[in-house]
Amino acid sequence: MASRAGTVAQPQDLVDLTALLDAYYDVQPDLGDPGQRVAFGTSGHRGSSLKASFNEAHIVAITQAIVEYRAGQGITGPLFLAKDTHGLSEPAQNSALEVLAANGVKVLIDARHGYTPTPALSHAILTYNRNAPAGAPQADGIVVTPSHNPPADGGFKYNPPHGGPADTDATGWIANRANELLENGLRGVKRIPVAEALEAETTGKFDFLSSYVDDLPSVLDLNAIREAGVRIGADPMGGASVDYWGEIGERHHLNLTVVNPTVDPQWAFMTLDWDEKIRMDCSSPSAMASLINRMSDGANYDVATGNDADADRHGIVTPDGGLMNPNHYLAVAIDYLYRHRTGWNPSSVIGKTLVSSSIIDRVAENLGRKLVEVPVGFKWFVPGLLSGEGAFGGEESAGASFNKMDGSVWTTDKDGILLALLASEITAVTGKSPSQLYKGLTDQFGDPVYARIDAAATREQKAALGKLSPSDVTATELAGETITAKLTEAPGNGASIGGLKVVTENAWFAARPSGTEDVYKIYAESFKGADHLKQVQAEAKALVDGVIS
């Protein structure tokens, strides 16, 4: 049968919301199953109530653990609490509020009772802490979102006072304590009914939208966008940015159209992703098919953009290039920003994850800027963004953020709205689309071919891959070229990459175990064309299998 990827979802593809919500309250996790325990990945705890991995018991246990963690860290300021548009997000936010209020934690929820993008939460935390008097209590936050994951999923992420994703020292402690509470039948969890929690003296309101939208001129040249009359089509893709885009256009007088303002927890309007699942991945041609088709059918936009459900990712569609590969746009954004942000630290470095395109390396060298390559996970960019020493951080999965015009911090979490608006600034200032500018970069630095594939692996093999050392790799060549580097630690900060990266003059591959499936992921790139990339991928799989088997 032909794939339905890129076609509109059908009734059989939609989640049963009644079953989803009933399971959230009724299903109790089996703690003997590792998949039903609390586990924090790079973006918090994720799961589905239908799989007994994201249920009321999980959320109250995690929230109590966060209460105890922040007390142990001396964090006594307000906790900003936000949610996206997934069906499980509001119930989970209510459960969290019940625990936070019972513990006397000052909580600030959205003043409009709406949805809050992850970057708006990060911006709120940082703004509060920057404006607080010296020595005053610091704020932190929780955002309830599984990001771009399917409608049946839920997610729960903690952002400490630095505003970005929590590091493993925090998430490990929180997960362990939450599982202890679950094992003890939730004894030790304090909780009051949500109606009481909403009326508690410790529960307040915060206008996330105004705080974020009104501060945008400090980080973007909105005057240039307005004066050039750039026509913007913004698709929230049913996510938390839905009200933000309309306000951005109205408050800043931009020629901006919200392409689809629909919010539907089933996402019935979505086109199916590559695997025929509903997934709000704005970097996926299949998931973005509606917007891509709209542009190719003559929609009158100079730039069209998409965001995932919590708006921490961006998708850029241009009239001449269609949906841009995230790596391509990162390279253009970096080249543009480091040439035009004169208020940034002149020695600020460029941050990228080690599975991002090597064209960024060549762009950085041409700019005369140091490149800092870190493991996968946006948390690694937090210190540089805070200090201004790393004014841009980006990853291959369409997540990035950068600093304000004066070099001070904007967000320390990924900001898909920011990167989407940057495409309009770039168009306004240069007179060219980001895809046209990328063509110029490839003319100068070469045209790389990049892909990611999955390879089967047992749990034991995945564990072995995560523990490799460079000496375990005895090969000296890859796809006809001499191997110049074998990495199990990121060169930018010496942190473990949880896998292996092998580099030659014109190609590289990186292999990392999946955290949720019995596969490992092979990222690979070649500056010598598609056939060479296939050779790199085949030899990479043989090399890794030989080492971990």
C-alpha positions as CSV (number, residue, x, y, z in Angstrom):
1,M,0.0,0.0,0.0
2,A,1.1,3.5,-0.8
3,S,2.3,5.5,2.2
4,R,-0.2,8.1,3.6
5,A,2.6,10.3,4.8
6,G,1.8,13.9,4.0
7,T,-1.9,13.3,3.7
8,V,-4.6,14.6,6.1
9,A,-5.3,12.4,9.1
10,Q,-8.3,10.1,8.9
11,P,-10.7,9.3,11.8
12,Q,-8.9,6.0,12.5
13,D,-5.7,8.0,13.1
14,L,-7.2,10.1,15.9
15,V,-6.7,9.5,19.6
16,D,-9.8,8.7,21.7
17,L,-9.8,11.7,24.1
18,T,-12.2,10.1,26.5
19,A,-10.1,7.0,26.8
20,L,-6.9,9.2,27.1
21,L,-8.3,11.3,30.0
22,D,-9.9,8.3,31.7
23,A,-6.6,6.5,31.7
24,Y,-4.8,9.5,33.1
25,Y,-6.9,9.3,36.3
26,D,-7.7,5.6,36.4
27,V,-4.6,3.7,35.3
28,Q,-1.9,3.0,38.0
29,P,1.6,2.3,36.7
30,D,3.3,-1.1,37.2
31,L,6.6,-0.1,38.7
32,G,8.0,-3.5,37.7
33,D,7.9,-2.3,34.1
34,P,10.8,0.1,33.4
35,G,8.6,1.8,30.8
36,Q,6.1,2.8,33.5
37,R,8.5,4.4,35.9
38,V,9.5,8.1,36.0
39,A,12.4,8.7,33.6
40,F,13.7,12.1,32.5
41,G,15.2,12.3,29.0
42,T,16.8,15.5,27.5
43,S,13.3,17.1,27.6
44,G,11.7,15.9,30.8
45,H,9.5,12.9,31.6
46,R,7.3,11.8,28.6
47,G,4.8,9.1,28.1
48,S,1.1,8.3,27.5
49,S,-1.7,7.6,29.9
50,L,-2.8,4.8,27.5
51,K,0.6,3.1,28.1
52,A,0.6,3.7,31.9
53,S,3.7,6.0,31.5
54,F,2.1,9.4,32.0
55,N,-0.7,9.2,34.6
56,E,-1.9,11.2,37.6
57,A,0.3,9.2,39.9
58,H,3.4,10.1,37.9
59,I,2.6,13.8,37.9
60,V,1.9,14.2,41.6
61,A,5.0,12.2,42.5
62,I,7.2,14.2,40.1
63,T,5.8,17.5,41.4
64,Q,6.3,16.6,45.0
65,A,9.9,15.6,44.1
66,I,10.4,19.0,42.5
67,V,9.1,20.7,45.6
68,E,11.6,18.8,47.7
69,Y,14.4,19.4,45.2
70,R,13.9,23.2,45.0
71,A,13.7,23.3,48.8
72,G,17.0,21.5,49.1
73,Q,18.6,23.9,46.6
74,G,17.3,27.0,48.4
75,I,15.0,28.0,45.6
76,T,12.2,29.9,47.3
77,G,10.9,32.3,44.6
78,P,7.8,31.8,42.5
79,L,7.4,28.8,40.3
80,F,6.1,29.6,36.8
81,L,3.7,26.9,35.6
82,A,2.8,26.5,31.9
83,K,1.1,24.1,29.6
84,D,0.8,23.4,25.8
85,T,-2.3,22.2,23.8
86,H,-1.9,18.4,24.2
87,G,-4.9,16.7,25.7
88,L,-3.0,15.5,28.8
89,S,-1.4,18.9,29.5
90,E,-4.3,20.6,31.3
91,P,-5.0,17.6,33.6
92,A,-1.3,17.3,34.4
93,Q,-1.1,21.1,35.1
94,N,-4.0,20.8,37.5
95,S,-2.4,17.8,39.3
96,A,0.8,19.7,39.6
97,L,-1.0,22.8,41.0
98,E,-2.7,20.7,43.6
99,V,0.6,19.5,44.9
100,L,2.4,22.9,44.7
101,A,-0.4,24.7,46.5
102,A,-0.6,22.0,49.2
103,N,3.2,22.5,49.8
104,G,2.8,26.3,50.0
105,V,4.8,27.0,46.9
106,K,4.1,30.4,45.3
107,V,2.9,29.5,41.7
108,L,2.3,31.8,38.8
109,I,-0.1,30.5,36.1
110,D,-1.1,32.1,32.8
111,A,-3.2,35.2,33.4
112,R,-5.3,34.4,30.2
113,H,-5.9,30.8,31.2
114,G,-4.2,30.0,27.8
115,Y,-1.3,28.1,26.5
116,T,2.3,29.0,27.0
117,P,5.2,28.2,24.7
118,T,8.4,26.8,26.3
119,P,10.4,29.9,25.3
120,A,7.9,32.2,26.9
121,L,8.4,30.2,30.2
122,S,12.1,30.5,29.9
123,H,11.9,34.2,29.2
124,A,9.6,34.7,32.2
125,I,12.0,33.0,34.6
126,L,15.0,34.9,33.3
127,T,13.2,38.3,33.3
128,Y,12.0,37.7,36.9
129,N,15.4,36.7,38.2
130,R,17.3,39.5,36.4
131,N,14.9,42.1,37.8
132,A,14.9,40.7,41.3
133,P,17.1,42.6,43.9
134,A,20.5,41.1,44.7
135,G,20.1,38.1,47.0
136,A,16.3,37.9,46.5
137,P,14.6,34.5,46.1
138,Q,15.0,33.1,42.6
139,A,12.2,31.8,40.3
140,D,12.0,28.5,38.4
141,G,9.4,26.8,36.3
142,I,7.5,23.7,35.0
143,V,6.2,23.4,31.5
144,V,3.8,20.6,30.7
145,T,4.5,19.5,27.1
146,P,5.7,16.5,25.2
147,S,6.9,19.0,22.4
148,H,6.2,17.6,18.9
149,N,5.1,14.2,20.1
150,P,1.8,12.6,19.1
151,P,-1.6,13.7,20.6
152,A,-1.7,10.7,23.0
153,D,1.5,11.8,24.7
154,G,2.2,14.0,27.7
155,G,5.3,15.6,28.9
156,F,6.6,17.3,32.1
157,K,9.7,19.4,32.2
158,Y,11.5,21.3,35.0
159,N,13.4,24.5,34.3
160,P,15.6,25.7,37.2
161,P,16.5,29.4,37.8
162,H,18.8,29.5,34.8
163,G,15.7,29.2,32.7
164,G,16.8,26.3,30.5
165,P,16.4,22.5,30.7
166,A,17.4,21.0,34.0
167,D,20.7,19.1,34.0
168,T,21.0,15.4,35.0
169,D,22.0,16.2,38.5
170,A,18.5,17.7,39.0
171,T,16.5,15.4,36.8
172,G,18.2,12.3,38.2
173,W,17.4,13.3,41.8
174,I,13.8,14.3,40.9
175,A,13.2,11.0,39.0
176,N,14.6,8.9,41.8
177,R,12.6,10.6,44.5
178,A,9.4,10.4,42.3
179,N,9.8,6.7,41.9
180,E,10.4,6.3,45.7
181,L,7.1,8.2,46.2
182,L,5.3,5.9,43.7
183,E,6.7,2.8,45.4
184,N,5.4,4.1,48.7
185,G,1.9,4.5,47.4
186,L,2.3,8.3,47.2
187,R,2.7,8.6,50.9
188,G,4.6,11.8,51.4
189,V,2.7,13.6,48.6
190,K,0.9,16.7,49.9
191,R,-2.2,17.6,47.8
192,I,-5.4,19.7,47.9
193,P,-8.3,19.8,45.4
194,V,-7.7,21.9,42.3
195,A,-10.5,24.3,43.1
196,E,-8.8,25.1,46.5
197,A,-5.4,25.3,44.8
198,L,-6.6,27.9,42.3
199,E,-8.0,30.0,45.1
200,A,-4.9,29.6,47.4
201,E,-3.1,32.7,48.5
202,T,0.1,31.3,47.0
203,T,-1.4,30.9,43.5
204,G,-1.1,34.0,41.3
205,K,-1.3,35.1,37.6
206,F,1.3,36.1,35.1
207,D,0.9,37.5,31.6
208,F,3.4,35.3,29.8
209,L,2.3,36.6,26.4
210,S,2.8,40.3,27.0
211,S,6.1,39.7,28.8
212,Y,7.4,37.8,25.7
213,V,5.8,39.6,22.8
214,D,6.5,43.2,24.1
215,D,10.2,42.4,24.6
216,L,10.8,41.1,21.0
217,P,12.3,44.4,19.8
218,S,15.2,43.8,22.1
219,V,16.2,40.6,20.2
220,L,15.0,41.2,16.6
221,D,15.0,44.0,14.1
222,L,11.2,44.2,13.8
223,N,11.5,47.7,12.3
224,A,13.3,46.2,9.3
225,I,10.6,43.6,8.9
226,R,7.8,46.2,9.1
227,E,9.5,48.7,6.8
228,A,10.3,46.1,4.2
229,G,6.7,44.9,4.3
230,V,7.7,41.2,4.6
231,R,4.6,39.1,4.2
232,I,4.6,36.4,6.9
233,G,2.5,33.3,7.1
234,A,2.7,31.7,10.5
235,D,1.3,28.3,11.2
236,P,1.1,27.4,15.0
237,M,0.2,23.8,14.0
238,G,-2.4,23.7,16.7
239,G,0.2,24.5,19.4
240,A,0.9,26.9,22.2
241,S,2.0,29.7,19.9
242,V,-1.5,30.2,18.5
243,D,-2.3,33.4,20.4
244,Y,1.2,34.7,20.3
245,W,1.5,35.0,16.5
246,G,-1.6,37.1,16.2
247,E,-0.4,39.4,19.0
248,I,3.0,39.7,17.4
249,G,1.5,40.8,14.2
250,E,-0.9,43.3,15.8
251,R,1.4,44.8,18.5
252,H,4.3,45.2,16.1
253,H,2.3,46.1,13.0
254,L,3.7,43.4,10.9
255,N,2.1,42.0,7.7
256,L,1.5,38.7,9.4
257,T,-1.3,36.1,8.8
258,V,-2.0,33.3,11.2
259,V,-2.4,30.5,8.7
260,N,-4.4,28.1,10.9
261,P,-5.6,29.2,14.3
262,T,-7.3,25.9,15.1
263,V,-6.6,24.2,18.4
264,D,-7.7,20.6,18.5
265,P,-6.2,18.1,21.0
266,Q,-6.8,15.3,18.4
267,W,-4.9,17.4,15.7
268,A,-7.4,16.1,13.1
269,F,-6.2,18.8,10.6
270,M,-2.6,17.6,10.6
271,T,-1.0,15.8,7.7
272,L,0.6,12.5,8.8
273,D,4.3,12.3,9.4
274,W,6.7,9.9,7.6
275,D,5.5,6.9,9.7
276,E,1.8,7.7,9.2
277,K,1.5,9.1,12.8
278,I,0.3,12.5,13.8
279,R,3.3,14.3,15.0
280,M,3.7,18.1,15.1
281,D,7.3,18.1,13.8
282,C,7.8,21.4,11.9
283,S,11.1,20.1,10.4
284,S,9.3,17.2,8.7
285,P,8.2,17.7,5.1
286,S,5.3,15.2,5.7
287,A,4.0,16.9,8.9
288,M,4.4,20.4,7.2
289,A,2.8,19.3,4.0
290,S,-0.2,21.6,4.3
291,L,2.0,24.7,4.7
292,I,4.4,23.6,2.0
293,N,1.5,23.0,-0.4
294,R,0.0,26.3,0.4
295,M,3.3,28.0,-0.6
296,S,3.7,26.0,-3.7
297,D,0.1,26.8,-4.7
298,G,0.9,30.5,-4.8
299,A,0.3,31.7,-1.2
300,N,1.3,35.3,-1.1
301,Y,4.0,35.0,1.7
302,D,7.6,35.9,1.5
303,V,8.3,33.6,4.5
304,A,6.0,30.9,6.0
305,T,6.8,29.3,9.3
306,G,5.6,26.5,11.5
307,N,6.1,25.6,15.2
308,D,5.6,22.4,17.2
309,A,3.2,22.2,20.1
310,D,5.3,24.1,22.6
311,A,6.9,26.3,20.0
312,D,10.5,25.4,20.9
313,R,11.1,24.3,17.3
314,H,10.9,26.1,14.0
315,G,10.2,25.2,10.4
316,I,11.0,27.7,7.6
317,V,9.3,27.6,4.2
318,T,10.4,29.9,1.4
319,P,8.8,30.5,-2.0
320,D,11.9,29.4,-3.9
321,G,13.1,26.6,-1.6
322,G,10.1,25.0,0.1
323,L,10.8,23.6,3.6
324,M,14.4,24.3,4.6
325,N,16.5,21.5,6.1
326,P,17.1,22.6,9.8
327,N,20.9,22.3,9.3
328,H,20.7,24.6,6.3
329,Y,18.8,27.2,8.2
330,L,21.1,27.0,11.2
331,A,24.1,27.8,8.9
332,V,22.3,30.8,7.4
333,A,21.2,32.1,10.8
334,I,24.7,31.8,12.2
335,D,26.3,33.6,9.2
336,Y,23.7,36.4,9.3
337,L,23.7,37.0,13.1
338,Y,27.4,37.0,13.6
339,R,27.7,39.6,10.9
340,H,24.8,41.8,12.0
341,R,24.7,41.7,15.8
342,T,27.3,44.4,16.5
343,G,26.3,44.5,20.2
344,W,27.4,40.9,20.9
345,N,30.7,40.1,22.5
346,P,33.2,40.1,19.6
347,S,34.7,36.9,20.9
348,S,31.4,35.1,21.6
349,V,31.6,31.5,20.3
350,I,29.1,29.6,18.1
351,G,27.5,26.6,19.7
352,K,26.2,23.5,17.9
353,T,25.5,19.9,18.7
354,L,27.9,17.4,17.4
355,V,25.3,15.9,15.0
356,S,24.7,19.2,13.3
357,S,26.0,19.8,9.8
358,S,29.7,20.5,9.3
359,I,28.9,23.4,7.0
360,I,28.5,25.2,10.2
361,D,32.1,24.5,11.0
362,R,33.1,26.1,7.7
363,V,30.9,29.1,8.2
364,A,32.4,29.6,11.7
365,E,35.9,29.4,10.4
366,N,35.1,32.0,7.7
367,L,33.6,34.3,10.3
368,G,36.7,34.0,12.4
369,R,34.6,32.6,15.4
370,K,35.4,29.7,17.6
371,L,33.0,26.8,17.2
372,V,32.0,24.9,20.4
373,E,30.6,21.4,19.6
374,V,28.6,19.8,22.4
375,P,26.6,16.6,23.0
376,V,22.9,16.4,22.0
377,G,20.7,18.4,24.4
378,F,20.0,22.1,24.6
379,K,21.1,22.3,28.2
380,W,24.7,22.4,27.1
381,F,24.2,25.9,25.6
382,V,22.8,27.4,28.8
383,P,26.0,28.7,30.4
384,G,27.1,30.5,27.2
385,L,23.8,32.1,26.5
386,L,23.6,33.4,30.1
387,S,27.1,34.9,30.0
388,G,27.1,36.1,26.4
389,E,30.2,34.0,25.7
390,G,28.1,31.8,23.5
391,A,25.5,34.1,21.9
392,F,24.0,31.4,19.7
393,G,23.2,27.7,20.3
394,G,21.6,25.4,17.8
395,E,20.8,21.8,17.2
396,E,20.1,19.8,14.1
397,S,16.5,19.0,15.2
398,A,15.3,22.6,14.5
399,G,15.9,24.0,18.0
400,A,18.0,27.1,18.6
401,S,18.1,30.4,20.5
402,F,20.3,33.5,20.5
403,N,21.0,36.5,22.6
404,K,19.5,40.0,22.6
405,M,20.9,42.9,20.5
406,D,23.0,44.0,23.4
407,G,24.4,40.5,24.0
408,S,22.4,39.8,27.1
409,V,20.3,36.6,27.5
410,W,16.9,36.2,25.8
411,T,16.0,32.6,26.5
412,T,18.0,29.6,27.6
413,D,15.6,27.1,26.1
414,K,14.9,26.6,22.4
415,D,12.8,29.3,20.8
416,G,11.0,28.4,17.6
417,I,9.1,31.7,17.5
418,L,12.3,33.7,17.6
419,L,14.0,31.6,14.9
420,A,10.9,31.8,12.7
421,L,10.8,35.6,13.0
422,L,14.5,35.8,12.3
423,A,13.8,34.4,8.8
424,S,11.7,37.5,8.1
425,E,14.5,39.8,9.5
426,I,17.0,38.1,7.2
427,T,14.7,38.5,4.2
428,A,14.1,42.1,5.1
429,V,17.7,43.1,5.6
430,T,19.4,41.1,2.9
431,G,16.6,41.1,0.2
432,K,17.1,37.4,-0.2
433,S,15.3,34.4,1.2
434,P,17.2,32.1,3.7
435,S,17.2,29.4,1.1
436,Q,18.8,31.7,-1.5
437,L,21.4,32.6,1.1
438,Y,22.1,28.9,1.8
439,K,22.8,28.4,-1.9
440,G,25.4,31.1,-1.6
441,L,27.0,29.3,1.4
442,T,27.2,26.0,-0.6
443,D,28.8,27.8,-3.5
444,Q,31.4,29.0,-1.1
445,F,31.9,26.0,1.2
446,G,30.5,22.9,-0.6
447,D,27.1,21.3,-0.6
448,P,26.8,18.6,2.1
449,V,24.3,15.7,2.0
450,Y,23.0,14.8,5.5
451,A,20.7,12.0,6.7
452,R,19.7,10.0,9.8
453,I,18.9,6.3,9.8
454,D,18.1,3.8,12.5
455,A,19.8,0.4,13.0
456,A,18.5,-2.4,15.2
457,A,20.2,-3.0,18.6
458,T,19.5,-4.9,21.7
459,R,19.4,-3.2,25.1
460,E,22.9,-4.7,25.8
461,Q,24.3,-3.4,22.5
462,K,22.9,0.1,23.2
463,A,24.5,0.1,26.6
464,A,27.8,-1.0,25.0
465,L,27.6,1.8,22.4
466,G,27.1,4.4,25.2
467,K,30.3,3.2,26.9
468,L,32.7,3.1,23.9
469,S,36.2,4.6,24.0
470,P,38.1,5.8,21.0
471,S,40.5,2.9,21.3
472,D,37.7,0.5,20.7
473,V,37.6,1.7,17.1
474,T,40.5,0.1,15.2
475,A,39.5,1.2,11.7
476,T,41.7,3.8,10.0
477,E,39.5,4.6,7.0
478,L,35.9,5.5,6.3
479,A,34.4,5.4,2.8
480,G,37.8,5.8,1.2
481,E,39.0,8.6,3.4
482,T,41.5,8.6,6.3
483,I,39.8,8.9,9.7
484,T,40.9,12.1,11.3
485,A,39.0,11.9,14.6
486,K,37.3,9.3,16.8
487,L,35.2,10.9,19.5
488,T,33.3,9.7,22.5
489,E,33.4,13.0,24.2
490,A,32.3,16.4,22.7
491,P,35.3,18.5,21.7
492,G,33.6,21.7,22.9
493,N,33.3,20.7,26.6
494,G,34.6,17.2,27.1
495,A,31.2,15.8,28.1
496,S,30.4,12.2,27.1
497,I,28.3,12.0,23.9
498,G,26.8,8.7,24.9
499,G,28.0,7.1,21.6
500,L,30.6,7.6,18.9
501,K,31.5,10.1,16.2
502,V,34.0,9.4,13.5
503,V,35.3,12.2,11.2
504,T,37.2,12.4,7.9
505,E,38.1,15.3,5.7
506,N,34.8,15.3,3.8
507,A,32.4,13.2,5.9
508,W,31.5,12.1,9.4
509,F,29.0,9.9,11.2
510,A,27.7,9.7,14.7
511,A,26.0,6.8,16.4
512,R,23.9,7.1,19.5
513,P,21.5,4.7,21.2
514,S,17.8,5.5,21.3
515,G,16.4,6.1,24.7
516,T,13.0,4.6,23.8
517,E,13.4,2.0,21.0
518,D,15.6,-1.0,20.3
519,V,17.7,0.9,17.8
520,Y,20.7,3.2,17.6
521,K,20.7,6.3,15.4
522,I,23.3,6.9,12.8
523,Y,23.7,10.6,11.8
524,A,25.9,11.0,8.7
525,E,27.0,13.7,6.3
526,S,29.2,13.9,3.2
527,F,30.5,16.7,1.1
528,K,31.0,14.3,-1.8
529,G,27.4,13.5,-2.7
530,A,24.6,11.1,-2.0
531,D,26.4,8.0,-3.2
532,H,29.3,8.7,-0.8
533,L,26.8,9.3,2.0
534,K,25.3,5.8,1.4
535,Q,28.8,4.4,1.6
536,V,29.5,6.3,4.8
537,Q,26.2,5.0,6.3
538,A,26.9,1.4,5.3
539,E,30.4,1.4,6.7
540,A,29.3,3.2,9.8
541,K,26.8,0.5,10.6
542,A,29.3,-2.3,10.0
543,L,31.9,-0.5,12.1
544,V,29.5,0.1,15.0
545,D,28.0,-3.4,14.9
546,G,31.5,-4.9,14.9
547,V,32.4,-3.0,18.0
548,I,29.2,-3.5,20.1
549,S,28.4,-7.1,19.1
